[in-house]
Each structure stands twice: as structure tokens, then as C-alpha cells.
């Protein structure tokens, strides 16, 4: 089988592949996997039998910019026509501790393939696009079967992040009708004691990616069943996720996280300040009966839509046309009064209090009050 992709025949790719004259150089991992599935490719990774110092020398001899971005791990980044190519020497693991691996360089592609996580990620392609498949991952990729290479327990104990990667890859590439691979799922369940070794940043990144998939409901339910979800988020429940994915107006991982949690406390996932604020507002407005038009006015259309979606999921309902109309109304509303309309008669602290009072009356009227009617209230 072969792949066809614009990046494969691009001039910058042809320049980089000259590095491997008389040696092995194969595209590997995500670029091959996604090309086979006709999905977007973002990173171009190459595996080679050349030592990293040789890659550096050959790249520079060809006039290409080469950066020693990870020499200890065998990685050199080569840039051609502004495009980065991450080139890594074949490796084999000598020692692992669940987070880091002591590696040795190899000249055998099978050594390199056997240390990867899933069979679908151990697919290689030569310069012509011909597939090399040392771990028989192609059938799994085409069937949507996410499987660990070899012994799942051994793969996980090399790096416990692979538990979360297993669920993320199922969310994006798995066959939702066939379900998760039982042996791989069992290996995840058997190794949850290793999860505390992972940093909050790595855990948070993976969970947000899972929640950002098209439909994470099956994945989240499987994580809960395996004990993974509550090992990471003790106050989480998959109860509303399936309903939300059908009720939501737009996909948003933080909105889904707010439906996942049974607490208003922001989970320690090293979220950004913007994400934390969004989570707090959603949890607040899901429990408080603030009108959607007011939420849309104060915080914008997007937050109001997410609030409507999460509320609907928790009541096992759909977002109604009237609710959508309210959101649109609030997002377009403009308060007709400002300070200059009240000064100089009203000043200082009283000015702010009066503006707040008038704005509250205006919002409660569903924005029907006009400048004249509001000013008349002062008299």
C-alpha cells in the first residue's frame, strides 16, 4: 500500500530526503497515519539509521538549517524552505521508569517500531510513499482498532501517559461501533496506580484533547469503567457527557469538562486563566437561573450557548429555538445609557450605583426599555 500527499512531493521534502542517500530514512507516525486516513498532517517526522551527528553534517553539507533539538534522544530538526522536519535515529529502550527511558541507537527499524505505543503509530513510508509495516499496524488503522504493541502492560509501564494516549487515540481514530480493544483496556485498568507519576500539565493536555474530539462519550465512559477517570478526577461522572454531545450547539472541551465535574471547584489540570474563568462561569450559570439573554449580554454569545447546552444536557432536553433567540437577543443588545447622560446631577459613587440600577431594569425588561424610559425612572 502507498500514500499520496502533497507534502511527500514538495520541494522541501525532496531536499531533506537527500540527507539519506545510501541510508534509511522513513516518514513515521502521525504523518503516515493521517495520510492513510486522508486527515490533515501537521508534523513531519522521519526515522533513520543514521546517527544524529551524521544527520547534522549531511544536512549542513546540503545547505539546510539543522538544529540539535534533542541529540541525547537522537533528534535533529532540519528546516527546508521554512518547513521543519524532525529526524530521529532508530532507537531501542534499555531502561524505563514510567516517565523517562534510557535508550540506545539502533540500525534496525524493528527495534524502533517495537518501542512505539500503538500499532497504528508504527507505520513508516519511504520517499515514494510505500508503506513499511513492521508491527502489522495497517489493518488496525483501517479497522479503527487502537492496540498496544506487544504486551500492553509493558508498554504502559514504559510511560504511564500511554494510558491517556490510548483513550485519546480511540476518541479520534477508534471504531466507535466496535468499541475499545479489550486487552488494551484491561492493561490500562491494571496500571492506574502509575497515573500519579504524571504531571498535571500532561494529564490536563490529554483530557482536554479527549474532550475536544467529535464525540468523546464512549471514551469517557470507558475511562470511568476502567477507573482511570476517577483516579485523575475524583469528582467526575460520565452521566451527562453522552447527552451533551447531542444537545450542544458547538463543541467545546471546557463546556464538556463543566458537565463532567460534580463540583464547582476548578480541577487541577493546569488550565489557562481563560479556561478557568470559563469553567467557573459555566458552573455558576448552570446552577443559577440567570436568563440566557443576560448571560449573552454580559459574557457573549459563545458562553451563553455553552450554558444552554450544559443546562439542556442536565435536564435531558434539547436547546430550544426560544433559547437560541434569547442568546441572539442578548449578544446584540447595547445599553443605551452611559455616565454622561446622568452627569453632572449624579456623580461619584452614586453615579455607578445608578448606572447599575438602570442596567438591571433594562436587562429585566429584555432590553425593551429605551434611553428615554430609563431616564424617566430617575424622575
Secondary structure, 3 states (H helix, E strand, C coil): CECCCHHHCCHHHHHHHHHHCCCCEEEECHHHHHHHCCCCCCCCEEEECCCHHHHHHHHHHCCCEEEEEEHHHCEEEEEECCEEEEEEECEEEEEECECCEEEEECCCHHHHHHCCCEHHHCCEECCCCEEECCCCCHHHHHHCCCCECCCHHHHHHHECHHHHHHHHHHHHHCCCCCCCCHHHHHHHHHCHHHHHHCCHHHHHHHHHHHHCCCCCHHHHHHHHHHCHHHHHCCCECCCCHHHHHHHCCCCCHHHHHHHHECCCCCCCCCCCHHHHHHHHHHHHHHHCCCCHHHHHHHHCHHHHHHHHHHHHHHCCCCCCHHHHHHHHHHHHCCCCCCHHHCCCCCCHHHHHHHHHHHHHHHHHCCCCCCHHHHHHHHC
